[in-house]
Amino acid sequence: MTKDKRQTAEYLDIAHERIAAEKAARTGRLDLSNLGLTRPPPGLSELDWLEELILGGGREASSYVYRRSDAGGWKATDEAYNPSRIEPILSVLTKLPRLRSLDCSGAELQDLSPLADLSALESLNCRFTQVTDLKPLAGCSGLRKLDCWETRITNLPESVIELPSLKELIIQARPEFGHIPAEVLSQSSGDNCLSRLRAHLADLDTGAELLRDLKVIVLGNGRIGKTQLCRRLRGEEFEADADSTHGISVTSVELAMPGDSEIRGPESVGFRRPGYLPRYPRPVHAHPGGLPAGLDAGQ
């Protein structure tokens, strides 16, 4: 027997031992992670009371093998890296009607189709896998948490995003997502982006509208030409004896745009049109004693 076959037999023995232990204890939880499995171990489909199954739970990075801790984080170990090829194993999960949590993180997994009919599944962790398509999960009506961090997802189907039960989604930006800004998606491996993504998709459904309002704020020290710059923008002549601006000056101007459209400025201080400002504007810091002399705002 070759070394690889001997190791495979040893890992299968470990899987058999853990399955036998679960049959005796009936805890509802089974850990088969990092065993290099390529087919369902005998006896797995008989655990019809099982609620949590761990088939992944490990990953390799910087010559270290990391395992999922009970607290949900990652810790370095001295174990060999033996990810399971779990797509053949997923085929037996339909015989586990109470399965609520499935951890496939770090395993060799590309296709989620075997999970299509798992209506009881509430949590799926497929981070650090090769999964590309989430569409098969549209039938998982009970799904509450979906972790797709560091995967190869190429689409974000609304049939999954809008699942009524879904409360948490972790997925970072990818070029294939096209019109979805990176800021809408997860900024870190623990960032739930679901509410932002749903809000963005809802905004897209309302349709597009051309915004022709532009706000320009000119700031600087006194007597350096801000007022004259704003006059030039409005098409006015240079005023050699203009007084310094004290406080703030607000004006409006209509500018000709290509296609005979116009761009308009606001009519008064404090004006804001919906959708005008960036979604995450920079904070504005107040000056002690009010605005400094020489501040202009030209629109």
N, C-alpha and C positions, 0 to 999 in steps of 0.2 A: 504494500500500500504506500502510495506517495505521501509526502508530507502534507500537501494540500488536502488530499482526501482524508488523511488522518485528522487534520484540524476540523474539517467539515463534520466528520463523524462525532468529534468531541463536542462541537457546538450544538449538534442535533441532540446529543445526550443531555446537554444543559437545558435545551428547550423542553425535552421530555420531562426532566426533573421539575422544572418550573410549572409545567402544565399539571403534572401529578400533584404538586404541592397546592396549586390553586383548586384542583378538584377536591382535595381534602379540606382546605380552609374556607373556600368559597368567599374570598374577600371582595370579589368583583373587579380586581385589578391584576393585570398580568404584564410583566416586563420581559420582552423578548428582544431587547435592543442590542445592537452591535454583535450579533451572532452569525453574521454572514449567511443568513438563510436565503434560499432561492426557491423554496416551495413551502407550502403550508405544513407545519409539523403535525404529525398524527395527534389527534385528540383536541386540537384547537377548536374545531367546529362543534365540539360537544359542550363547550363552556357557554351555554345559552344564557347564563346569568351575568356574564361579563359586562361591565360598564366602562372600563378604561383599559385600553390596549396600547402598549408602547412598542412600536416596531423600529423606530428611529432612535432619537435621543442622543445622538453622537455626531461629532463632526471633526474634521482634521484641519488644522491651521498652524502654520509656522512650526511644523515638525512635532506638534503636540496633538494629542487626542483629547477632545473636550466632551464631557458627558453632562446631560441635564441633571441638575440637582433636584431634590425633593421640593426646594423652594422655588424652582422654575428657572434659576440661573444656570450658568455654565461653569464647570470646574475642570481644570487640567487633570489628566490621569496618566498612568504609565501603561495603560492597556494598548494592545494592538488595534488598529483601525480595521473593523470588519463590517462595513455597512451591508445590510441585507438588500437584496433585490426583491422588493415587496409587492410588485404588481401581481404575481401569481398568488401571493398570500391574501391580497385584498378580495379575491374572488370568493373566499369562504365567509366573509364578514356578513353576508346576507343571512347567515345562519345564527348570527348573534343579535337577536332582536332588541336587546337592552343596551347595546353599545352606544355610549354617549360621548366618549372622548377617545380620539385617535391621534397618536403622536407618530408622525413619519419623518420628523426632522433629521436631516443628514443621511437619509437612506437613498438608495437608488430607485427613483420613482419619477416617471414621466407622465403617465396617463391616470387620471382620476375617474375614468368611466366606471370601474367596479364599485364606486361609492354612490352612484347615481340614485339608487333606491333606498339609501339608508335614512329613512325619515326620522329616526330617533337620534341621529348624530347631532350633537350640540357643539362640539369643539373639534376643529381639525388643525393640526400643526404640520405644515409641509414646508417649513423654511429650510433653506440649504438643500433643496432638491432640484430636479430638472423639469418640474412641472411647467407646462406652457399654456394650458387651457383650463379655465375655471367653469366652462359651460356645463360639464356633467354635474356640478353641485347644485344646479337650479332645482333639482328634485329633492334636495335635502331640506325639507320644509321646517325642520327643527333647529337648523344650524344657527348658533348664536355667536360663535367666535371663529374667525378664520385668520390664520397667521401664514402669510406668503412671503415673508421677508427673505431676500436673497434667493429668489426663484427666477425662472425664465418666462414668466407670464407675458403673453403678447396681447391680451385683450382684457377688458373689464366689462363683462356682460351685465347689463342692467337686470337681467333675470336673476342674477345672483346678488348684485348690489342692493336690490330692492326687496330681497327676501324679508318678510315682515318680522321674522324671529331674529334676524341678524342684528347684533348690537356692537360688535367689535371687528374691525378689519385692520390688518397690518400689512402694508405693501408699499414699497418705495417706487419712485418714478422710473420709467423705462422709456426709451425712444419710441417704442411701438405704441405708446399710449396717445401719441399725437397731440390733440388739443387740450389734454388735461395737464395743467401746470404742476410742476414739481412741488410747489408750496401746498397744494391741495392734498397730496399724499403723505405717507408717513415720513417724518423727519428723523426718526430713530427707530431702533428695533422694538421699542415698546410704545410707540406713538399710534394711538387709535385714530385713523383718518376717516372713519365712516361718515360722521356727520358732515365734515367738510366736503367729502366727495359727493354725497347726496345733495348738498346745497348747490354745489357747482353744476351738477347735472340738471337740477331743477331750474337754475338760471338759464342754462342753454335751451331748455324746453320753452322758455318764454319768448325766444326769438331774439334777433339782433337789432340794435338801433344805433344809428350813427350819432355820436356825441360831437357837437361842434363848439362846445364851450372849452376855453382854455384859460387857465389862471397862471399869471406870471408875477412873481414877487421879486422885487429888486431891493437888495439889502446892501449896506455898506456904510463906511464912515461919512461924516458930513463934508459937503463941498467937493465931492469927487466926480459929480456929473450924473447922478442917478436921475434927477428930474429931467435933464436934457436928453438922456437916453430914452426915457419914457415918452417925451415929446416927439422924438424922432420916430419912435415906433408908431405913434398915432398920426404921423405925417405932418407934424407941426414944425415950424421954423425954430432955429436956435434962439434962445432968449438970453442975451448977454447979462442983463441986470436982474435975473430971477432971484427971488429971495430963497433962503434955505427952507426946506420943508421941515416943519415941526410936528412931531407925532407921525401920522400916517396919511397919505394921500391916495384915494381910490378913484380910478377913472375907468371908462369902458371904451372900446373901439371895435368896429366891425372891419374885418379883413377879408379881402377877396380870396377865394380858394379855387383850385382847379374845378371845372365843371359848373362854374357860377354859383357854387355854394358859399356860405359865409361862415366865419368863425366869430363867435360873439363872447364878450367878457361879461362878468356879472355886473349888476347895476348898483350894488351896495355892499358895505362891509358885512361879513358874516354869511354871505350867500353861499349855498351849497346845493348843487343838483344831485339827485340820486345817481349813484354809479360813477360820480366824477372823480372822487379821490381814490388813490390806490387802496387795495384791501388792507394793507398793513402800513399805514402812514407813519412816518417818523414823528416822535413826540416834539411838540413845540415848547421851548423853555421860555418862561416869562422873564422880562428884564426888570430888575428892581426899580421902582419908581415909574414904571410905564415904558413905552417904546422910546428908544434913543432918538435924538434929533437927527434928521436927515434920512429917515426911513420912507421909501416910496413903495407903492404897489401899483404897477401898471399892467392893465389887462389888454 
